Amino acid sequence: MAKKDIVNKEQPVTKEAEKSNSAANFALETKEELGKVVWPSRQQLVSESAAVILMVILVSTIIYLIDQFFAWGAGKVF
């Protein structure tokens, strides 16, 4: 399709268009979208949460050890 064939016409705002932006319609569409979400099982949730917590502990321990090493080195130099 050539660019000439595409016509961009602005439509006037009607009462129906205003209704489609209402809070009730937003809540309805949100509920529909949340129904499409594939929620994790309890086992998946626990195992992935444990993995995240362990990684946070591991990385924070490594950062702490590197910080202590540099503090020790700075103490020796200065």
JOZINOR-V257673 format. One line per field, one symbol per residue. phi: phi as a letter, one per 40 degrees, with the letter a starting at -180 (. if undefined). burial: 1 if it has 9 or more other ideal C-beta (glycine too) atoms within 8 Angstrom, else 0. A space follows every 10 residues. Layout:
phi=???
burial=???
This chain:
phi=.cccccbbbc cccbcccccc bccccccccc cccccccccc cccccccccc cccccccccc cccccccccc cccccccc
burial=0000000000 0000001100 0000110000 0000000000 0000100100 0000000000 0000000000 00000000
